[in-house]
């Protein structure tokens, strides 16, 4: 019965809870734009506006939130672990700095790379389920599609496990690691660098304003997405494949070659505008919710100001 108060009293407990709040804020704020991005990446044409109008007209506005259960259900643990792993690794890669000082920008970048690689283990099944649901439409063209229409993430997971086994849940794992490792390096480095530029000294004092959190977090999200976007397009196409539909690609290189041959190099950046807009909103919300929740937890516990990492 004493577990939760004792857990909250520790730094790790507070990091976990604050990370969860940040993740939830990010998912809710950006999910409709994420659905549009996924449909843009997997289609041969259509602007963000035309896709938005089509989805709302044919499937209703709630279709923009289809598949949100999977990331929302796991986001507390996932986001909390991302921030906690980053805090540990950024220190591990910068052991020369004092524990009272923030890690160097080199430690921040390397810690982010390691964090991105490790979190792919949890993220791959979640994104696979999310993508399958986001690409599902109400109109089906054949019996196989009709039989594989799902009502939620649990239905998708059961179908994948039945048809492809546990290995099927990790379809796209390699490209997820290739995308997320460098992207998280850019992500955390940009956030720490921009918050220091916008509010000099805040990395030590933790006294930055809400505007600084929103802008630095938003720019961090934009930087990470721009750095990895072509890989994300390939990942979406690979994970959209399943055992019940014709196989379009035989791997990352084959997907790249066929996509570029059929649609040109512009396909690698299809949906980037939507992704960048979403990234700014989502990551501004994530870092703001995380920082504010962490300050509240520390102040509520012992009145000490937060030490940023």
Secondary structure, 3 states (H helix, E strand, C coil): CCHHHHHHHCHHHHHHHHHHHHHHHHHHHHHHHHHHHHHHHHCCCCCHHHHHHHHHHHHCHHHHHCCHHHHHHHHHHHHHHHHHHHHHHHHHCCCCCCCCCCCCHHHHHHHHHHHHHHHHHHHHHHHHHHHHHHCCCCCCCCHHHHHCCCCCHHHHHHHHHHHHHHHHHCCCHHHHHHHHHHHHHHHHHHHHHHHHHHCCCHHHHCCCCHHHHHHHHHHHHHHHHHHHHHHHHHHHHHHCCCCCCCCCCCCHHHHHHHHHHHHCHHHHHCCHHHHHHHHHHHHHHHHHHHHHHHHHHHHHHCCCCCCCC
